């Protein structure tokens, strides 16, 4: 079905296991934290997608199932 439609597939890899572990060590050592743009409840999943589609976010959009 992918070949019959004008679709694009994008992906990434984290490299080999040792490279991934080195990245985790770096993140932990330097206390790197992501920028969180907005936290939506799970019921607001469509609002989260709308925000992302409208390119209004800066940082991560989080879906939370906590009250």
N, C-alpha and C positions, 0 to 999 in steps of 0.2 A: 504494500500500500504506500510506503514511503516514496517509492520511485515513480508512482503514478500521480503524485501531487507536488506542488512547488513548496517543499518543506526544507528547512535547514536543520541539521543536527549539530549541536555544539557540545563539546565535552572537554574534560580536563582529567589529568591524572595527578596523583600526588608523588609520583616517582616510586622508587624502590623503598622497601620497608626501612632501611637505615636512614635514607633521606627524610622520610616522614618522621621518624623518631628524633632526628636532629632538629627538624623544624619545631616539633613539640617542645623539646628542651629549650630552644631559643625563645619561644613564646613564654614558657614558664619562667625562665631566667630573667627576662626583661619585662615581665608582667604586662605583656601586650594584651590589650582588651579591645574588642570591636566597638565601633560607634553604633549605638542603638538609636535608630530614628524614631520608631513608634512600636508600641506593644498593643496588639489587638487580641480580644478574646476569640476563641475558636468560632463563635457565632458571627464574628466580623470578618471571616475569611474573604468574603467578596470585597469588602472595603480595603483589606490589605492588598489584594490583587489590583484593585482600582488605583490605589496609591502608587504601586509599583509601575503599572502600565502608563500612568500619567506622568511618570518620572518626577514625582514630587518628593521622593525620599533622598536622604543622605545618610548612608549607613544601613544597618540591618533592620529588616522588618520582622518582628517576632509575633508568632501566634502562641497564645498561652491558654492552657486549659484550667488554670487556677482562678478562683473567684476573686 
